[in-house]
Amino acid sequence: MEIIEKHLDTVIVIQLKKHEDHRGFFMEIYNEESFKKLGLNNVFVQDNCSFTKDKGTLRGLHYQKEPYAQSKLIRCTKGEILDISVDLRKGSPTYGRPVLIKLSENDGKLVLVPKGFAHGVLVLKDNSEYNYKVDNLFNKEYDRGLAYDDKTININYKDYIDVELKLSDRDLNNPKLDDIDNNFEFVGGNNEYK
């Protein structure tokens, strides 16, 4: 595996190595030692799987405040998704900027979204599924959301999908960037916040 892209110096795209032959293929999805060699020291504590029937479904944008903030390692296992992350680190030179990365079932890519970012997924094909690891457990008391349609973030979903978006009631009512409950502070350097 190797790092093939970095966005905002913090959101990382990893290309997995696929071993193929006449039977199919094998890919190592996660190896703690390989990650450490890439300079990634996350310790993941939970694996999640999300399946969505309809393209145009948007899940997010979500985050957890400290002390329950989560880094996420995302992989599309079926269909195609648009992975969305937004920098929420106050004082960051990229505060409020989104990162949009397409993932599909055959691309062999992972996206690592660090703590300090809101995260969401737009489903681009019917019957899509993605798996993700997190490095902290879910805590409802610290769970928060960011408005998907905030004009300061300026994501044009029509560039990626030609159907009406489908969102949960919760995600339709998340606060705008200026109004979110957020305790991430940028302190400089890659992935750094407090």
C-alpha positions as CSV (number, residue, x, y, z in Angstrom):
1,M,0.0,0.0,0.0
2,E,1.1,3.6,-0.6
3,I,-0.1,7.1,-0.1
4,I,-1.1,8.5,-3.5
5,E,-2.8,11.8,-2.6
6,K,-3.0,14.3,0.3
7,H,-5.7,16.9,0.5
8,L,-5.4,19.9,2.8
9,D,-2.2,18.1,4.1
10,T,-4.4,15.9,6.2
11,V,-7.0,13.9,4.3
12,I,-5.0,10.9,2.8
13,V,-5.8,8.6,-0.1
14,I,-4.1,5.2,0.1
15,Q,-3.8,2.8,-2.8
16,L,-4.0,-0.8,-1.9
17,K,-1.9,-3.5,-3.7
18,K,-4.1,-6.0,-5.6
19,H,-2.8,-9.4,-6.3
20,E,-4.8,-10.9,-9.2
21,D,-4.8,-14.2,-11.0
22,H,-7.3,-16.4,-12.9
23,R,-9.2,-17.1,-9.6
24,G,-9.8,-13.4,-8.7
25,F,-7.8,-11.1,-6.5
26,F,-6.5,-10.6,-2.9
27,M,-6.0,-7.3,-1.2
28,E,-4.7,-6.5,2.3
29,I,-7.1,-3.8,3.5
30,Y,-5.4,-2.9,6.8
31,N,-2.1,-3.8,8.4
32,E,-1.0,-1.9,11.5
33,E,2.7,-2.3,10.6
34,S,2.2,-1.1,7.0
35,F,0.3,1.9,8.3
36,K,3.1,2.8,10.7
37,K,5.6,2.6,7.9
38,L,3.5,5.2,6.1
39,G,3.6,7.4,9.2
40,L,0.0,6.6,10.2
41,N,-0.4,5.7,13.8
42,N,-4.1,5.4,14.2
43,V,-5.4,2.6,16.5
44,F,-8.8,1.6,15.2
45,V,-11.3,0.3,17.7
46,Q,-14.5,-0.4,15.6
47,D,-15.5,-1.4,12.1
48,N,-18.7,-0.2,10.6
49,C,-20.6,-1.0,7.4
50,S,-23.2,1.2,5.6
51,F,-25.5,0.0,2.8
52,T,-27.7,2.4,0.8
53,K,-30.4,1.4,-1.7
54,D,-30.8,4.7,-3.6
55,K,-28.3,6.8,-5.4
56,G,-28.5,10.4,-4.3
57,T,-28.7,9.5,-0.6
58,L,-26.4,11.8,1.5
59,R,-25.3,10.7,4.9
60,G,-23.7,13.4,6.9
61,L,-22.0,15.7,7.5
62,H,-21.2,14.2,11.0
63,Y,-18.4,14.5,13.6
64,Q,-17.9,13.9,17.3
65,K,-16.5,16.5,19.6
66,E,-13.5,15.7,21.8
67,P,-12.9,13.7,23.8
68,Y,-14.8,11.4,21.4
69,A,-13.5,12.7,18.1
70,Q,-12.9,10.0,15.5
71,S,-10.5,9.5,12.6
72,K,-12.2,7.4,9.9
73,L,-10.7,5.0,7.3
74,I,-13.2,4.5,4.5
75,R,-13.4,2.0,1.6
76,C,-16.2,1.5,-0.9
77,T,-17.0,-2.3,-1.2
78,K,-19.9,-2.1,-3.6
79,G,-21.1,0.5,-6.1
80,E,-19.7,4.1,-6.0
81,I,-19.6,6.9,-3.4
82,L,-18.4,10.4,-3.0
83,D,-16.5,10.7,0.3
84,I,-16.9,14.2,1.8
85,S,-14.9,15.8,4.6
86,V,-14.8,19.4,5.8
87,D,-12.0,20.9,8.0
88,L,-13.5,22.1,11.3
89,R,-10.2,23.0,13.1
90,K,-10.6,26.6,14.2
91,G,-7.6,28.7,13.1
92,S,-6.7,26.3,10.3
93,P,-5.8,27.9,7.0
94,T,-8.2,25.5,5.4
95,Y,-11.1,25.9,7.9
96,G,-14.4,25.2,6.2
97,R,-12.9,23.8,3.0
98,P,-14.3,20.5,1.7
99,V,-12.4,17.5,0.3
100,L,-14.4,15.4,-2.2
101,I,-13.0,12.0,-3.3
102,K,-14.8,9.4,-5.4
103,L,-14.5,5.8,-4.3
104,S,-15.7,2.7,-6.1
105,E,-15.8,-1.0,-5.4
106,N,-12.9,-1.8,-7.8
107,D,-10.5,1.1,-7.3
108,G,-8.6,-0.4,-4.3
109,K,-8.5,2.9,-2.5
110,L,-8.9,3.9,1.2
111,V,-9.5,7.5,2.4
112,L,-8.2,8.4,5.9
113,V,-10.2,11.4,7.3
114,P,-8.5,12.7,10.5
115,K,-10.1,14.0,13.7
116,G,-11.1,17.6,13.4
117,F,-13.2,17.0,10.2
118,A,-16.9,16.6,9.5
119,H,-17.5,13.6,7.3
120,G,-20.3,12.4,5.0
121,V,-21.0,10.2,2.0
122,L,-23.0,10.8,-1.1
123,V,-24.1,7.6,-2.8
124,L,-23.5,7.7,-6.6
125,K,-24.9,4.3,-7.6
126,D,-27.9,2.3,-6.3
127,N,-27.1,-0.5,-3.9
128,S,-23.8,0.9,-2.7
129,E,-21.9,-0.1,0.4
130,Y,-18.9,1.2,2.2
131,N,-17.0,0.1,5.3
132,Y,-15.1,2.3,7.7
133,K,-12.9,1.9,10.7
134,V,-12.9,4.5,13.5
135,D,-10.3,5.1,16.2
136,N,-12.8,6.1,18.9
137,L,-16.2,4.7,20.0
138,F,-19.5,6.3,19.2
139,N,-20.8,8.6,22.0
140,K,-24.3,10.1,21.3
141,E,-23.7,13.0,23.8
142,Y,-20.8,14.2,21.7
143,D,-22.3,13.5,18.2
144,R,-22.8,16.6,16.1
145,G,-23.6,17.5,12.5
146,L,-22.8,20.2,9.9
147,A,-25.3,21.5,7.3
148,Y,-24.7,19.7,4.0
149,D,-25.8,22.8,2.0
150,D,-23.9,25.6,3.9
151,K,-23.0,28.2,1.3
152,T,-19.6,28.9,2.9
153,I,-18.6,25.3,2.3
154,N,-20.1,25.5,-1.3
155,I,-20.4,21.9,-2.4
156,N,-22.2,21.6,-5.7
157,Y,-23.7,18.1,-5.4
158,K,-25.1,18.4,-9.0
159,D,-21.6,18.1,-10.3
160,Y,-21.7,14.5,-9.0
161,I,-25.3,13.3,-9.1
162,D,-28.4,14.1,-11.3
163,V,-31.1,13.1,-8.9
164,E,-32.7,14.8,-5.9
165,L,-30.7,14.4,-2.7
166,K,-32.2,12.1,0.0
167,L,-31.3,13.0,3.6
168,S,-32.5,12.0,7.1
169,D,-34.5,14.5,9.1
170,R,-31.4,15.0,11.3
171,D,-29.2,15.8,8.4
172,L,-31.7,18.2,6.9
173,N,-31.6,20.2,10.1
174,N,-27.9,20.3,11.0
175,P,-26.5,23.8,11.8
176,K,-24.4,26.0,9.5
177,L,-20.6,26.3,10.0
178,D,-20.9,29.5,11.9
179,D,-23.3,27.9,14.4
180,I,-21.8,24.4,15.0
181,D,-20.8,23.2,18.4
182,N,-17.1,22.4,17.8
183,N,-14.1,22.2,20.1
184,F,-11.3,21.5,17.5
185,E,-8.4,24.0,17.5
186,F,-5.7,24.0,14.8
187,V,-2.2,24.2,16.3
188,G,-0.1,23.9,13.1
189,G,1.5,21.1,11.1
190,N,-0.1,18.1,9.6
191,N,-3.1,16.6,11.4
192,E,-2.5,18.8,14.4
193,Y,-5.3,20.2,16.5
194,K,-6.2,20.2,20.2
